[in-house]
Amino acid sequence: MVATVTTASATEMQNNFGRYLSLVQGGSEVIITRNGKEIGRFVPRDAAVSYLTDSLTGILKGNDTADNAREERLREKYAITD
């Protein structure tokens, strides 16, 4: 899990990239803002992989495999019946 979260403006990030890179290497997350709105996040690799796998959870139904899900989508798209 991410140790700390730091917020930096896009300008601060640009001017102090090395500092923020060191924070991320140390396990911290950096939120980048522009005009006070979040535009992105700079996260450690392990956290990024975790976010990706968490976002994919539940996409496949039941015990389906990726191949079965793909085949089902193609059948629906091209109206293929058995």
TIRO-2110 file (N, C-alpha, C; in Angstrom, 1 decimal):
// TIRO-2110
0.8, -1.2, 0.0, N, 1, A
0.0, 0.0, 0.0, CA, 1, A
0.9, 1.2, 0.0, C, 1, A
0.3, 2.4, -0.4, N, 2, A
1.1, 3.6, -0.5, CA, 2, A
1.3, 4.2, 0.9, C, 2, A
2.6, 4.6, 1.1, N, 3, A
2.9, 5.1, 2.4, CA, 3, A
2.4, 6.5, 2.7, C, 3, A
2.6, 7.4, 1.8, N, 4, A
2.1, 8.8, 1.9, CA, 4, A
1.6, 9.3, 0.6, C, 4, A
0.8, 10.4, 0.7, N, 5, A
0.3, 11.0, -0.6, CA, 5, A
0.8, 12.5, -0.5, C, 5, A
1.4, 12.9, -1.6, N, 6, A
1.8, 14.3, -1.7, CA, 6, A
1.1, 15.0, -2.8, C, 6, A
0.8, 16.2, -2.7, N, 7, A
0.1, 16.9, -3.8, CA, 7, A
1.1, 18.0, -4.3, C, 7, A
1.2, 18.1, -5.7, N, 8, A
2.1, 19.1, -6.3, CA, 8, A
1.4, 19.6, -7.5, C, 8, A
1.6, 20.9, -7.8, N, 9, A
1.1, 21.5, -9.0, CA, 9, A
1.9, 21.0, -10.2, C, 9, A
1.4, 21.1, -11.4, N, 10, A
2.2, 20.7, -12.6, CA, 10, A
3.5, 21.4, -12.7, C, 10, A
3.5, 22.7, -12.3, N, 11, A
4.7, 23.5, -12.4, CA, 11, A
5.7, 23.0, -11.4, C, 11, A
5.3, 22.8, -10.1, N, 12, A
6.2, 22.2, -9.1, CA, 12, A
6.7, 20.9, -9.5, C, 12, A
5.9, 20.1, -10.1, N, 13, A
6.4, 18.7, -10.6, CA, 13, A
7.4, 18.9, -11.7, C, 13, A
7.2, 19.8, -12.6, N, 14, A
8.2, 20.1, -13.7, CA, 14, A
9.5, 20.6, -13.1, C, 14, A
9.4, 21.6, -12.2, N, 15, A
10.6, 22.2, -11.7, CA, 15, A
11.4, 21.3, -10.7, C, 15, A
10.7, 20.4, -10.0, N, 16, A
11.3, 19.6, -9.0, CA, 16, A
11.1, 18.1, -9.3, C, 16, A
11.2, 17.7, -10.5, N, 17, A
10.9, 16.3, -10.9, CA, 17, A
11.7, 15.3, -10.1, C, 17, A
13.0, 15.5, -9.9, N, 18, A
13.9, 14.6, -9.2, CA, 18, A
13.4, 14.4, -7.8, C, 18, A
12.9, 15.4, -7.1, N, 19, A
12.4, 15.3, -5.7, CA, 19, A
11.2, 14.4, -5.7, C, 19, A
10.3, 14.6, -6.6, N, 20, A
9.0, 13.8, -6.7, CA, 20, A
9.3, 12.4, -7.1, C, 20, A
10.3, 12.2, -8.0, N, 21, A
10.7, 10.9, -8.4, CA, 21, A
11.2, 10.1, -7.2, C, 21, A
12.0, 10.7, -6.4, N, 22, A
12.6, 10.1, -5.2, CA, 22, A
11.4, 9.7, -4.2, C, 22, A
10.4, 10.6, -4.1, N, 23, A
9.3, 10.2, -3.2, CA, 23, A
8.6, 9.0, -3.7, C, 23, A
8.4, 8.9, -5.0, N, 24, A
7.7, 7.7, -5.6, CA, 24, A
8.6, 6.5, -5.4, C, 24, A
9.8, 6.6, -5.7, N, 25, A
10.7, 5.5, -5.5, CA, 25, A
10.7, 5.0, -4.0, C, 25, A
10.4, 5.9, -3.1, N, 26, A
10.3, 5.5, -1.7, CA, 26, A
8.9, 5.0, -1.3, C, 26, A
8.0, 4.9, -2.3, N, 27, A
6.7, 4.3, -2.0, CA, 27, A
5.6, 5.3, -1.9, C, 27, A
5.9, 6.6, -2.0, N, 28, A
4.8, 7.6, -1.9, CA, 28, A
4.1, 7.8, -3.2, C, 28, A
2.9, 8.4, -3.1, N, 29, A
2.1, 8.7, -4.3, CA, 29, A
2.1, 10.2, -4.4, C, 29, A
2.2, 10.7, -5.6, N, 30, A
2.2, 12.2, -5.8, CA, 30, A
0.9, 12.5, -6.7, C, 30, A
0.1, 13.4, -6.2, N, 31, A
-1.1, 13.8, -7.0, CA, 31, A
-0.7, 15.1, -7.7, C, 31, A
-0.8, 15.1, -9.0, N, 32, A
-0.5, 16.3, -9.8, CA, 32, A
-1.7, 17.1, -10.1, C, 32, A
-1.7, 18.4, -9.8, N, 33, A
-2.8, 19.3, -10.0, CA, 33, A
-2.5, 20.4, -11.0, C, 33, A
-3.5, 20.9, -11.7, N, 34, A
-3.4, 22.1, -12.5, CA, 34, A
-4.6, 22.9, -12.3, C, 34, A
-4.4, 24.2, -11.9, N, 35, A
-5.5, 25.1, -11.6, CA, 35, A
-6.3, 24.5, -10.4, C, 35, A
-5.7, 23.8, -9.5, N, 36, A
-6.4, 23.3, -8.4, CA, 36, A
-7.1, 22.0, -8.6, C, 36, A
-7.1, 21.4, -9.8, N, 37, A
-7.8, 20.2, -10.1, CA, 37, A
-6.8, 19.1, -10.4, C, 37, A
-7.2, 17.9, -9.9, N, 38, A
-6.3, 16.7, -10.1, CA, 38, A
-6.3, 16.4, -11.6, C, 38, A
-5.1, 16.2, -12.1, N, 39, A
-5.0, 15.8, -13.5, CA, 39, A
-4.2, 14.5, -13.7, C, 39, A
-3.6, 14.0, -12.6, N, 40, A
-2.9, 12.8, -12.7, CA, 40, A
-2.3, 12.4, -11.4, C, 40, A
-1.7, 11.1, -11.4, N, 41, A
-1.1, 10.6, -10.2, CA, 41, A
0.2, 10.0, -10.7, C, 41, A
1.2, 10.1, -9.9, N, 42, A
2.5, 9.5, -10.1, CA, 42, A
2.6, 8.5, -8.9, C, 42, A
2.6, 7.2, -9.3, N, 43, A
2.5, 6.2, -8.3, CA, 43, A
3.6, 5.1, -8.5, C, 43, A
4.0, 4.5, -7.4, N, 44, A
5.0, 3.4, -7.5, CA, 44, A
4.5, 2.3, -8.4, C, 44, A
5.4, 1.6, -9.1, N, 45, A
5.0, 0.5, -10.0, CA, 45, A
4.1, -0.5, -9.3, C, 45, A
4.4, -1.0, -8.1, N, 46, A
3.6, -2.0, -7.5, CA, 46, A
2.2, -1.5, -7.2, C, 46, A
2.1, -0.2, -6.9, N, 47, A
0.7, 0.3, -6.6, CA, 47, A
-0.1, 0.4, -7.9, C, 47, A
0.6, 0.7, -9.0, N, 48, A
0.0, 0.8, -10.3, CA, 48, A
-0.6, -0.6, -10.7, C, 48, A
0.2, -1.6, -10.5, N, 49, A
-0.2, -3.0, -10.9, CA, 49, A
-1.4, -3.3, -10.0, C, 49, A
-1.4, -2.9, -8.7, N, 50, A
-2.5, -3.2, -7.8, CA, 50, A
-3.8, -2.5, -8.3, C, 50, A
-3.6, -1.2, -8.7, N, 51, A
-4.8, -0.5, -9.2, CA, 51, A
-5.4, -1.2, -10.4, C, 51, A
-4.5, -1.6, -11.3, N, 52, A
-5.0, -2.3, -12.5, CA, 52, A
-5.8, -3.6, -12.2, C, 52, A
-5.2, -4.4, -11.4, N, 53, A
-5.8, -5.7, -11.1, CA, 53, A
-7.1, -5.5, -10.3, C, 53, A
-7.1, -4.5, -9.4, N, 54, A
-8.3, -4.2, -8.7, CA, 54, A
-9.4, -3.7, -9.6, C, 54, A
-9.1, -2.9, -10.6, N, 55, A
-10.1, -2.4, -11.5, CA, 55, A
-10.6, -3.5, -12.5, C, 55, A
-9.9, -4.5, -12.7, N, 56, A
-10.4, -5.6, -13.5, CA, 56, A
-11.2, -6.7, -12.8, C, 56, A
-11.2, -6.6, -11.4, N, 57, A
-11.9, -7.6, -10.7, CA, 57, A
-13.4, -7.4, -11.0, C, 57, A
-14.0, -8.6, -11.2, N, 58, A
-15.4, -8.6, -11.5, CA, 58, A
-15.8, -8.4, -13.0, C, 58, A
-14.8, -8.2, -13.8, N, 59, A
-15.1, -8.1, -15.3, CA, 59, A
-15.6, -9.4, -15.8, C, 59, A
-14.8, -10.5, -15.4, N, 60, A
-15.2, -11.8, -15.9, CA, 60, A
-16.2, -12.4, -15.0, C, 60, A
-17.2, -13.0, -15.5, N, 61, A
-18.3, -13.6, -14.7, CA, 61, A
-18.0, -15.0, -14.3, C, 61, A
-18.3, -15.3, -13.0, N, 62, A
-18.1, -16.7, -12.6, CA, 62, A
-16.7, -17.2, -12.8, C, 62, A
-16.6, -18.4, -13.3, N, 63, A
-15.3, -19.1, -13.6, CA, 63, A
-14.9, -19.0, -15.0, C, 63, A
-15.4, -18.0, -15.7, N, 64, A
-15.0, -17.8, -17.1, CA, 64, A
-13.5, -17.4, -17.2, C, 64, A
-12.9, -17.8, -18.3, N, 65, A
-11.6, -17.4, -18.6, CA, 65, A
-11.6, -16.2, -19.6, C, 65, A
-10.5, -15.6, -19.8, N, 66, A
-10.5, -14.5, -20.7, CA, 66, A
-10.9, -15.0, -22.1, C, 66, A
-10.4, -16.2, -22.5, N, 67, A
-10.8, -16.7, -23.8, CA, 67, A
-12.3, -16.9, -23.9, C, 67, A
-12.9, -17.4, -22.9, N, 68, A
-14.4, -17.7, -22.9, CA, 68, A
-15.1, -16.3, -23.0, C, 68, A
-14.7, -15.3, -22.3, N, 69, A
-15.3, -14.0, -22.3, CA, 69, A
-15.2, -13.4, -23.7, C, 69, A
-14.0, -13.5, -24.3, N, 70, A
-13.8, -13.0, -25.7, CA, 70, A
-14.7, -13.7, -26.6, C, 70, A
-14.8, -15.0, -26.6, N, 71, A
-15.7, -15.8, -27.5, CA, 71, A
-17.1, -15.3, -27.3, C, 71, A
-17.6, -15.1, -26.1, N, 72, A
-18.9, -14.7, -25.8, CA, 72, A
-19.2, -13.3, -26.4, C, 72, A
-18.3, -12.4, -26.2, N, 73, A
-18.4, -11.1, -26.8, CA, 73, A
-18.5, -11.1, -28.3, C, 73, A
-17.7, -12.0, -29.0, N, 74, A
-17.7, -12.1, -30.4, CA, 74, A
-19.1, -12.7, -30.9, C, 74, A
-19.6, -13.7, -30.2, N, 75, A
-20.9, -14.3, -30.5, CA, 75, A
-22.0, -13.3, -30.4, C, 75, A
-21.9, -12.4, -29.4, N, 76, A
-23.0, -11.4, -29.2, CA, 76, A
-22.8, -10.3, -30.3, C, 76, A
-21.6, -10.0, -30.6, N, 77, A
-21.4, -8.9, -31.7, CA, 77, A
-21.8, -9.4, -33.0, C, 77, A
-21.6, -10.6, -33.4, N, 78, A
-21.9, -11.1, -34.7, CA, 78, A
-23.1, -12.0, -34.7, C, 78, A
-23.9, -12.0, -33.6, N, 79, A
-25.1, -12.7, -33.5, CA, 79, A
-25.0, -14.2, -33.9, C, 79, A
-24.0, -14.8, -33.4, N, 80, A
-23.7, -16.2, -33.7, CA, 80, A
-24.5, -17.1, -32.7, C, 80, A
-25.2, -18.1, -33.2, N, 81, A
-25.9, -19.0, -32.3, CA, 81, A
-25.4, -20.4, -32.5, C, 81, A
-25.5, -21.2, -31.5, N, 82, A
-25.1, -22.6, -31.6, CA, 82, A
-26.1, -23.5, -32.2, C, 82, A
END
